[in-house]
Each structure stands twice: as C-alpha cells, then as structure tokens.
Amino acid sequence: MRIRMLSHPGVIGRSEFYRFASLTNAVSSGLLPAGRHLNVILVGEKKMALLNRKYKKRRGPAEILTFSYPDDNEFSERDSTLLGEIVLCWRSLCKGASYRSVSYELYMIRLVVHGIFHLLGYSHSNDVSAEEMEEAEMNCLLSFFEREDVEKLFV
C-alpha cells in the first residue's frame, strides 16, 4: 500500500478509520509520486492538542496536521520513500463532518486528500493558491463521490 493507516489500540474512531482505509487508498493513491508513500495516523484528542500546540502554536485538537518529509531531510536514512505523515483526530473530524452535513467517511477522505495536496506543495495562503488547491481537491473527490456531497465540503 502506498498509504499506511496507523493508530494505537483504544483510540476513539479506530474501527471506522480502518473501515475507510480501502477507499482512502483508492482515492489517494493516484496523487502520490512514484515510489513514495505516506502514513495516515489517527490519534486521540489529547495527543492532537499536544501536537497542535507544539507545531502550530494553537490550542485544542485540530482535525488534521500534515508533516512533510522531503528527500533531503534528516530522516532520509530512516525511510527515503516516506513523503510525510497526516495526523487525524476522530472527534474533531466528526465535528467537521457534522457541521458540513457529510458522512464521516467523505470528510476523513477529504482531509487526507487535503493533506496530500499540502505535501505536494499546494497551499491556501492566498486567494489564488487556495482556489487552485480547492479545485484540485474537488476534482479528485468527484471521481469517487456525488457532486452534491463534495460541494458541501467547500462551503
């Protein structure tokens, strides 16, 4: 697999996370550069809040954090095929899905796709780049989900 789904036993949402793994891989696999893979890691709220505070200087658990491991970094000896890691928090993800009135599966996959586009160099730091990133994400998701559901993600 080009995407490894990882979590510790006892993490809330673990069974759903793994149940959605096949579709997550199908949607995402065509996006990854040849010979590269990534880890998608499910963590609890406390761990996500800790990571969010440490790396983003923000309070509380985020839905997603993305960590890039380029070819020329200090970790290259460990696993040069690892593009990066996407960390998800189930409870935060569920709140986002409910807010948008979409399934947890669709929202989780959308977050993974969003993280992958960040790893590929996309950004939403300004209106133009945000629009490009959103269009790329939407086009990817429309191959697997209904337009009316996908559009709810970008409101």
Number of C-alpha atoms within 10 A of each C-alpha: 10 19 20 13 20 15 19 11 9 10 14 17 18 17 12 13 22 14 12 16 17 13 14 22 17 14 20 21 19 11 13 17 12 10 10 15 20 23 17 22 18 24 25 20 20 12 15 24 20 17 20 19 15 11 10 12 11 13 13 16 24 22 21 21 20 19 17 18 19 15 14 9 10 9 12 14 10 8 12 16 18 20 22 21 22 23 26 27 25 26 17 17 21 19 14 18 19 12 11 16 13 18 13 19 19 20 23 24 20 21 22 24 23 23 24 25 20 18 21 15 9 17 18 13 8 8 10 11 13 14 13 14 18 19 13 15 20 20 12 17 21 15 10 13 13 10 13 10 17 20 14 14 19 11 6
